[in-house]
Amino acid sequence: MNLSKELNNLSENFQKDTDESVQEKMRDGHDVLAKKNVADSALTVNDTFPSFALPQIDGSEFSSKEALKNKRFLIVSFYRGGWCPYCQTELKALNEYLERFEKYGAGLIALTPEKITKAQETQKEYAPNIEIAHDEKCNFAQKVGLAFELPDTLKKTYKNDLDIDVEEFNGENDFRLPVPATYVLDSEHKVIKCHVDIDYKNRLDPDEIIEFLSEQKNH
């Protein structure tokens, strides 16, 4: 899968199939987030990523420290939820690339605030081979500088115009989401590559991750 191409297709289809009034509401909501400087404090390259232990949706616990005992790198992907078509597409792409990541000594964990039952559905549908951990109320995403509250304008637009019920996925009165982001960590939890973008349509292409990992062979 060419993730960048698939994401562009999604955007083009949305523009073609969605009323302009709805698109304008979406743009207004994005502007609200941009003015709040959401993600300006997110961790970036050369920062130390906090170690974490979170419940996986299969009932076990994921520990970044344990994962990096066996892997040279850890890819951490924050996604908003299975309700988001851009997250769906990104997860599909990452799932396809897992074996290639492994060849370079890289593991992968996806983190999401959606309820475990919903994340299980997401995994089954889009990412059957990816480990997914539950980040309740985006508490860990907050530590990384990624958590934000969905603006009121977008809450209404998602539910009334796009038929997306975020509360159904996250829980009642829970509209906290992570900025979509991908981090590559080394064995010391140092961020050696990252992609953080408040525009949820933009994601890090797995081909770019592979290219980066291949460059690390002799480092």
Beta strands, then each sheet from edge to edge (+ up, - down):
strand 1: 53-55
strand 2: 61-63
strand 3: 73-78
strand 4: 106-112
strand 5: 131-134
strand 6: 147-149
strand 7: 176-178
strand 8: 181-185
strand 9: 191-196
sheet 1: 1+ 2-
sheet 2: 5+ 4+ 3+ 8- 9+
sheet 3: 6+ 7-
end
